[in-house]
Amino acid sequence: MGQQWTDRTQPVKSRALTPGEVAMAHSVFGKQLDVSEVQIKTAFWVLKNYAVSPNGNIYFHPRDWIEDFSKASLSKQGWLIHELTHVWQLQQGLKVVRGALINRRYDYVLGQSFFKYGIEQQARMVQDYYLRRERGQDCQAWEACIPFLQTSQTSTYRA
């Protein structure tokens, strides 16, 4: 894990996804998401309790740093899945930064084509799917909408 100091006196951290995080990503995105180059980083300019993924890396406020999301709470795991959806969107050629600036809506109603939803709606939808799946709740409506889901796999993270 690399570290350097910023003029904000906060250490800048950077790391690759852990094996557990890679397994989480593959359980949702399958081979549709290339996680080999994704870095988890801190940045002083990210607001606390927010994350941004403008370039294929995921940036968190230094106080939100988590060493391994796969060992964190379910809600934190869902946060990572949300941000990985933005990485997937970038890899599909979607304009994530522009899309987030134009449309910050997170709420959605299932029933449309996945690509008719905004950037944040898509990410929230995938996050909601992950959380529901991990809780053992019905996910059929999400599985019918989200094009890359690996419905044949079951999770290994929560009973």
VOBA-1610 file (N, C-alpha, C; in pm, whole numbers, padded with zeros to 5 digits, always signed):
BEGIN
Met+00086-00117+00000Met+00000+00000+00000Met+00090+00122+00000Gly+00073+00211-00098Gly+00154+00331-00105Gly+00095+00441-00020Gln+00183+00524+00039Gln+00139+00638+00117Gln+00227+00757+00087Gln+00167+00874+00081Gln+00241+00997+00074Gln+00159+01101+00149Trp+00222+01212+00188Trp+00153+01314+00265Trp+00111+01427+00174Thr-00006+01479+00198Thr-00054+01594+00121Thr-00035+01719+00205Asp-00056+01833+00143Asp-00050+01957+00219Asp-00166+01967+00318Arg-00258+01877+00316Arg-00371+01874+00409Arg-00339+01789+00532Thr-00217+01743+00544Thr-00166+01661+00655Thr-00238+01528+00671Gln-00310+01485+00571Gln-00372+01353+00573Gln-00288+01259+00487Pro-00263+01138+00534Pro-00190+01045+00448Pro-00276+01005+00328Val-00212+00998+00213Val-00280+00950+00093Val-00252+00801+00083Lys-00359+00723+00079Lys-00344+00578+00071Lys-00390+00530-00066Ser-00334+00420-00107Ser-00370+00361-00236Ser-00344+00211-00229Arg-00438+00133-00282Arg-00419-00012-00284Arg-00503-00073-00394Ala-00465-00191-00434Ala-00546-00270-00526Ala-00662-00333-00449Leu-00759-00387-00520Leu-00866-00461-00454Leu-00808-00585-00388Thr-00861-00619-00272Thr-00820-00741-00204Thr-00882-00862-00274Pro-00832-00982-00249Pro-00897-01101-00308Pro-01045-01111-00274Gly-01083-01075-00151Gly-01224-01078-00113Gly-01307-00977-00191Glu-01252-00859-00214Glu-01323-00758-00293Glu-01336-00799-00439Val-01231-00862-00491Val-01238-00913-00628Val-01348-01018-00639Ala-01357-01106-00540Ala-01461-01209-00540Ala-01600-01144-00532Met-01614-01039-00450Met-01742-00967-00443Met-01779-00912-00581Ala-01682-00846-00644Ala-01706-00785-00776Ala-01746-00892-00877His-01673-01002-00879His-01704-01108-00975His-01840-01170-00949Ser-01883-01172-00822Ser-02014-01231-00791Ser-02129-01147-00847Val-02103-01020-00875Val-02205-00933-00931Val-02183-00910-01081Phe-02062-00873-01118Phe-02034-00830-01255Phe-01980-00942-01343Gly-01944-01055-01284Gly-01883-01161-01362Gly-01758-01110-01430Lys-01741-01146-01554Lys-01624-01102-01631Lys-01650-00969-01703Gln-01765-00910-01678Gln-01800-00783-01744Gln-01727-00663-01686Leu-01661-00680-01572Leu-01586-00571-01508Leu-01442-00615-01492Asp-01349-00537-01549Asp-01206-00564-01533Asp-01159-00492-01407Val-01132-00569-01303Val-01089-00510-01176Val-00937-00508-01161Ser-00865-00555-01260Ser-00720-00571-01247Ser-00646-00440-01224Glu-00699-00330-01273Glu-00631-00200-01260Glu-00699-00107-01159Val-00808-00149-01100Val-00882-00063-01008Val-00802-00043-00880Gln-00790+00082-00840Gln-00723+00117-00715Gln-00824+00184-00622Ile-00813+00154-00493Ile-00888+00223-00389Ile-00792+00328-00334Lys-00836+00454-00332Lys-00747+00563-00293Lys-00817+00659-00198Thr-00737+00735-00126Thr-00792+00846-00049Thr-00756+00976-00118Ala-00841+01075-00097Ala-00815+01209-00150Ala-00880+01310-00057Phe-00807+01413-00020Phe-00858+01512+00075Phe-00978+01588+00020Trp-00992+01594-00112Trp-01100+01671-00174Trp-01234+01596-00179Val-01234+01468-00142Val-01360+01392-00138Val-01428+01419-00005Leu-01555+01453-00009Leu-01629+01478+00114Leu-01642+01350+00196Lys-01644+01366+00328Lys-01663+01251+00416Lys-01797+01185+00384Asn-01799+01054+00389Asn-01917+00972+00360Asn-01957+00976+00212Tyr-01866+01017+00127Tyr-01886+01014-00018Tyr-01769+00939-00080Ala-01788+00899-00202Ala-01680+00841-00282Ala-01702+00886-00425Val-01596+00889-00503Val-01606+00923-00644Val-01521+00827-00724Ser-01564+00801-00845Ser-01492+00708-00933Ser-01484+00769-01073Pro-01409+00878-01087Pro-01409+00951-01215Pro-01321+00892-01324Asn-01229+00802-01287Asn-01127+00759-01384Asn-01094+00610-01378Gly-01181+00532-01318Gly-01155+00389-01304Gly-01096+00351-01170Asn-01060+00450-01090Asn-01019+00428-00951Asn-01128+00482-00861Ile-01129+00437-00736Ile-01233+00479-00643Ile-01166+00559-00532Tyr-01213+00682-00512Tyr-01155+00775-00415Tyr-01250+00796-00298Phe-01194+00785-00177Phe-01269+00806-00054Phe-01201+00916+00027His-01278+00978+00113His-01219+01070+00211His-01127+00986+00301Pro-01015+01041+00347Pro-00924+00962+00431Pro-00989+00898+00554Arg-01087+00963+00611Arg-01153+00905+00730Arg-01248+00791+00694Asp-01276+00773+00566Asp-01363+00664+00522Asp-01283+00543+00472Trp-01151+00545+00491Trp-01065+00437+00443Trp-01104+00305+00507Ile-01112+00202+00425Ile-01140+00065+00471Ile-01035-00025+00409Glu-00970-00104+00493Glu-00863-00192+00445Glu-00914-00303+00356Asp-01034-00353+00383Asp-01090-00463+00304Asp-01242-00460+00316Phe-01308-00415+00211Phe-01454-00405+00214Phe-01520-00541+00231Ser-01455-00647+00186Ser-01517-00779+00198Ser-01528-00824+00344Lys-01454-00759+00433Lys-01460-00790+00576Lys-01535-00683+00654Ala-01588-00584+00584Ala-01661-00474+00646Ala-01810-00508+00655Ser-01886-00416+00709Ser-02031-00435+00722Ser-02095-00448+00584Leu-02213-00505+00582Leu-02285-00522+00457Leu-02310-00387+00389Ser-02343-00285+00464Ser-02367-00153+00404Ser-02240-00100+00338Lys-02124-00122+00398Lys-01997-00078+00336Lys-01967-00160+00211Gln-01999-00288+00214Gln-01982-00370+00094Gln-02070-00317-00020Gly-02193-00280+00014Gly-02283-00223-00086Gly-02228-00094-00144Trp-02160-00015-00060Trp-02099+00110-00106Trp-01992+00080-00211Leu-01910-00022-00185Leu-01808-00059-00283Leu-01874-00106-00414Ile-01977-00187-00405Ile-02046-00234-00526Ile-02101-00115-00604His-02157-00016-00534His-02206+00105-00599His-02094+00172-00678Glu-01979+00190-00615Glu-01867+00257-00682Glu-01809+00171-00795Leu-01807+00041-00777Leu-01761-00047-00885Leu-01855-00040-01005Thr-01982-00010-00980Thr-02074+00008-01093Thr-02030+00128-01176His-01983+00233-01111His-01932+00349-01186His-01808+00311-01266Val-01724+00225-01211Val-01607+00178-01287Val-01654+00098-01408Trp-01753+00011-01388Trp-01810-00066-01499Trp-01866+00029-01605Gln-01938+00133-01562Gln-01995+00229-01656Gln-01885+00293-01741Leu-01775+00333-01676Leu-01662+00390-01750Leu-01607+00291-01852Gln-01595+00166-01811Gln-01542+00064-01901Gln-01636+00038-02018Gln-01763+00073-02003Gln-01861+00059-02112Gln-01863+00184-02202Gly-01784+00284-02167Gly-01779+00406-02246Gly-01879+00512-02205Leu-01947+00491-02092Leu-02042+00591-02045Leu-01967+00709-01984Lys-02021+00826-01997Lys-01962+00949-01944Lys-02006+00966-01799Val-01934+00903-01707Val-01975+00898-01567Val-01974+01036-01502Val-01868+01112-01518Val-01859+01244-01454Val-01968+01335-01509Arg-01979+01341-01639Arg-02082+01425-01702Arg-02222+01378-01659Gly-02243+01247-01661Gly-02373+01194-01623Gly-02410+01224-01479Ala-02310+01220-01390Ala-02336+01249-01250Ala-02364+01397-01228Leu-02302+01482-01307Leu-02325+01626-01295Leu-02464+01664-01347Ile-02507+01599-01453Ile-02635+01631-01515Ile-02752+01573-01435Asn-02735+01452-01386Asn-02846+01383-01320Asn-02796+01316-01193Arg-02827+01374-01078Arg-02784+01321-00949Arg-02894+01238-00882Arg-02996+01201-00955Arg-03105+01123-00894Arg-03057+00982-00862Tyr-03091+00936-00744Tyr-03059+00800-00701Tyr-03183+00711-00700Asp-03300+00769-00678Asp-03423+00691-00671Asp-03460+00639-00810Tyr-03522+00523-00812Tyr-03562+00463-00939Tyr-03684+00377-00916Val-03755+00349-01024Val-03865+00254-01025Val-03829+00151-01130Leu-03821+00026-01091Leu-03787-00079-01186Leu-03891-00089-01295Gly-03848-00130-01414Gly-03942-00152-01522Gly-03893-00104-01657Gln-03784-00027-01659Gln-03729+00022-01785Gln-03604-00058-01820Ser-03553-00032-01938Ser-03422-00084-01976Ser-03318-00022-01883Phe-03221-00099-01841Phe-03117-00051-01749Phe-03053+00078-01799Phe-03031+00088-01928Phe-02959+00202-01984Phe-03045+00327-01997Lys-03173+00317-01964Lys-03258+00437-01962Lys-03249+00509-01829Tyr-03188+00445-01729Tyr-03170+00507-01599Tyr-03043+00592-01600Gly-03037+00690-01510Gly-02919+00773-01495Gly-02804+00695-01432Ile-02686+00756-01436Ile-02564+00695-01382Ile-02581+00653-01236Glu-02630+00745-01153Glu-02647+00714-01010Glu-02761+00617-00986Gln-02865+00623-01067Gln-02974+00527-01053Gln-02925+00386-01083Gln-02845+00371-01188Gln-02790+00239-01220Gln-02705+00186-01104Ala-02620+00273-01050Ala-02532+00229-00941Ala-02612+00194-00816Arg-02716+00271-00786Arg-02801+00241-00671Arg-02875+00110-00692Met-02918+00086-00815Met-02990-00036-00848Met-02901-00158-00825Val-02776-00152-00869Val-02684-00264-00850Val-02651-00280-00702Gln-02633-00170-00632Gln-02611-00174-00487Gln-02729-00239-00417Asp-02850-00197-00451Asp-02970-00255-00390Asp-02980-00404-00419Tyr-02950-00442-00543Tyr-02950-00584-00578Tyr-02854-00660-00487Tyr-02732-00610-00473Tyr-02630-00677-00391Tyr-02679-00692-00247Leu-02730-00585-00190Leu-02776-00590-00051Leu-02892-00688-00035Arg-02987-00686-00128Arg-03100-00780-00122Arg-03051-00924-00134Arg-02962-00947-00227Arg-02909-01083-00247Arg-02839-01133-00121Glu-02759-01047-00061Glu-02685-01086+00058Glu-02776-01112+00178Arg-02892-01046+00179Arg-02989-01067+00287Arg-03083-01183+00258Gly-03068-01245+00142Gly-03154-01356+00104Gly-03292-01315+00058Gln-03306-01189+00014Gln-03435-01139-00032Gln-03453-01165-00182Asp-03578-01156-00225Asp-03610-01176-00366Asp-03543-01069-00451Cys-03477-01112-00557Cys-03405-01021-00647Cys-03449-01032-00791Gln-03558-01101-00818Gln-03598-01128-00957Gln-03616-01001-01040Ala-03676-00899-00984Ala-03699-00776-01060Ala-03567-00710-01099Trp-03467-00715-01012Trp-03336-00658-01041Trp-03263-00745-01143Glu-03275-00876-01127Glu-03208-00967-01221Glu-03264-00950-01362Ala-03392-00916-01373Ala-03452-00896-01504Ala-03406-00765-01569Cys-03361-00672-01488Cys-03326-00539-01540Cys-03176-00519-01562Ile-03094-00568-01473Ile-02949-00541-01477Ile-02883-00642-01571Pro-02821-00596-01678Pro-02779-00686-01786Pro-02663-00780-01754Phe-02580-00750-01657Phe-02458-00829-01636Phe-02464-00922-01517Leu-02575-00929-01449Leu-02581-01008-01325Leu-02549-01154-01347Gln-02479-01207-01252Gln-02442-01348-01252Gln-02539-01421-01160Thr-02660-01446-01209Thr-02766-01501-01123Thr-02741-01645-01082Ser-02650-01713-01150Ser-02626-01852-01113Ser-02533-01864-00993Gln-02463-01755-00958Gln-02371-01761-00845Gln-02442-01716-00719Thr-02404-01776-00609Thr-02454-01731-00480Thr-02338-01670-00404Ser-02368-01588-00310Ser-02266-01516-00238Ser-02198-01603-00134Thr-02078-01565-00099Thr-02005-01633+00007Thr-01979-01539+00123Tyr-02043-01425+00126Tyr-02011-01322+00225Tyr-02100-01321+00346Arg-02228-01340+00330Arg-02321-01337+00443Arg-02413-01458+00432Ala-02445-01512+00547Ala-02536-01626+00550Ala-02679-01581+00542
//
